[in-house]
Amino acid sequence: MTDNIAGSSTPDTSLPADGYVGDPEVRAEWDNRYADRRQLWSGRPNGALVAEVAGLTPGRVLDVGCGEGADAVWLARGGWDVTALEVSGVALERAAEHAQDAGVTVRWVHAGLAEAALPPASFDLVSAQYPALLRTPDAAAERALLAAVAPGGVLLLVHHAGMDTRHEHDGGFDPADYVWPSMVAALLDDNWTVEVDEQRPRVAPDGGAGAHHTDDVVLRARRLR
């Protein structure tokens, strides 16, 4: 990780030098996906994030898999101190441009979640909206999500309903390769309280990849200590 995200009086909002930390194949895959289209996502914040953040006091937030930066920019406009993590350098370039155009400050981290060495227990909100987190035997991604949340803070994990039960298909997508909300929920212990764990209709921005999905699984858990 090339950014100092532990906090400073003048956070660096520019892109880090190319010091990517993570699986190079994952980075290449996502760079190719973004490079294929001038804009992959809708450019608007995810509906579940908007709904679940309402009523929360802005603090430090980690946006996991920030993509082209719509959620990060929206959170920053709402007074949050935003750290945004992404494996694709192509996506981060677009996100940084959007943040600059919006006149907001965001810390950008070019890394995989498990490899990013984020400061533990440091974020009042950890938001992961439809993340493509690879599953590992040691549950590294799941544990990294939980470890980043500060005492009293919230983990918000949203995914497409039904994706975890699909069969492997010709496009190479195998649900068994990825982390799903139920896997994170299974790791919650007495240090956590589950505030929301449900399937609901998706409030989807028009346009962008994934707009055809109609239902979300929403997991919102608060760390007690």
N, C-alpha and C positions, 0 to 999 in steps of 0.2 A: 504494500500500500504506500502510495507516494504522498498522500495528503496527511497533514497533522490535524486529525479531527477531534483531538482531545479538547480543543477549544483554544481560541486566541482572541485578542481584542480586534484584530483585523483579519477575519477569515479570508482565505484565498478562494475567489469565485471562478477563477479561470480553470481550464482543464489541466490536470496534472501531466507532467511529462510521461512518456510511454513507459510506465513502470508497472504494467498490468501484473496482478498476482492471481493466478488461477490456472485452470486447464486451458491450454492454447487451442485445443480442438473445440471446446465450448465457445470460446471467444470467436473463432473463425466461423463457426456455424451461425452465430447471431449476427456477426458483421455482414455475412452474406445475405441473411434475411433482410436486414435493414437496407443494405445497398441495392437490393432488387426493387425497392420502392422509394420514392421521394419522401413519403410519409406512411409509416406502417400503421400507426394508431390514430385515433380520432382527434387528438389535440385537446381534449377536454378531460377533466378529472373523472375518475371512476365513481359511479353512483353510490356504491356501497361505502366507499371511503367518505364521501360527502355526508351521507346519512349517519355514519357511526362517529364521526369526529364532532358533529354538532353537539354542543354542550361541554366538550372537553376544553380545559384551559390550555392554551398554546404553551408549548415547552420545546424540548429537544425531540426531534423526530428522525427516525431512520426510514427512508423509502427504499425498500429492497426490490431490485429489478426495476429501476426508475424509467427505463425505456427512453422515450423522447422528451420526458420531463414534465408532462402535463400535471401529474399529481404533485410533484415537487414544487412547481411554480405556484400551484393553487394553495398548497400548504404555506409556502413562504409569504404569499399575499395575505394569508390569514394570521400572520404573526408568529408562525412556527420557525424555530431555528432548525434548518433542514440539512441533513446529510443524505445524499442520494447515491446509491450503489448500483453499478451496472457492469456487466461483462463485455458489452459491445462498445468499442470505441466510436463506431459510427453513430450509435444512438446517443452517446455522451456528447459528441460534437453538436448534434441537433439540440439536445437538452440545454446545453450551455448557451446556445444562441437564443433559445426561447426565454431563458432566465434573464439574459442581458436585455432582450427586447422588452421584457416585463419590468425591468428595473429592480429585480429582487436578488437576494444573496442566497446561494446554495453551495454547500461543499460537495464536490464530486469525488467519488471513490471508484477507481477502475479496477475491479476485483470481483472474484467469486465470493459469495457470502462466507463459506467455510474457511476461505483462505485470507480474508480481509484483516484479521486480527483487530477487530473493533474493540474499543474500550468497553469492558464488561459493565453491565448494569448501569448504563449511561443515558438511556433514551426513555423519555416519558411516553413515547408512542413508537412502536415498531410496526410499520405498515408493509404488508406483502400482498399486492393485488395481482392475482393470477400468476404467481411466480413459477418459473420452470426450474425448480431446484432438484438436482439429481440426488437420488437415494443412494446411501452408502450403508455398509453393515454397521458402522458405528453411529449412525443417525447424526452425522456431523452438521448437516444443514438445519435440521430440527433443533438441535441443541444450540446452534449459533443464534437462531431466532430468539429462543428463550433467554439465552445468556445476555443479550443486548438490552433487555428491558430493565429499567430501574425499578426499585421497590416503589409501589404505588402506581407504576406505569401500566400501559395497556399494550398487548399484542393483538393486532388486527390482521387476520389471515383470511383472504377471500379467494375462492376458486370456482371454476365452472362445475356445476353439479353434474354428476354422472360420468365425468371423465375418468375417474379412478376405476370404473368397472368396464370400460371399453376393452375390446380385444386388440391385440397388436395388428396393425394393418400395413399395407404396402408402402405407405409414406415413411415407415420407420418408427412411428410413435408407439411406444409400449408403456402403458400406465405403470407397470411394475418398476420402471426406471425412475419414477418421479415421486416427490414428496407431496402428500395430500393432507388436508386439514385434520383428518382423523388420526393420522400418525403423530401430528404435533399434540393433539388433544390427549393422546395416550400417554404422553410424557409429563403431563401436568400433575403435580403432587399437591401436598397441603400448603405449599407456598403460593398457590394460585387459586383464584376463584373464576369460574366460567360465567361470564355475563350474557353471552349470546353463543349459541351453537345450533344453527338452524339452516334449512333450505328455504329460499325465498325467490320470488321473481326478480330477475335482474333489471336494474335501472341502467340501461346501456346508452352511452352517447351514440349518436348517429355516425355511421361510417367507421372505418378502421377494422383491422383484423379482429376476429372474435365476436363481432357484433351479432352473429347468428345464434349465439348461446342465449338461452332464455331464462335460465335459473342459476342462482349462486348458492354456494355453501359458504356461510359466514361464521367464522370463529373469532370471538372477542373474549380475551381472558385478561384479568388484571393480576399483576404480581403483588402479593401481600407483603412480602419481606424478602 
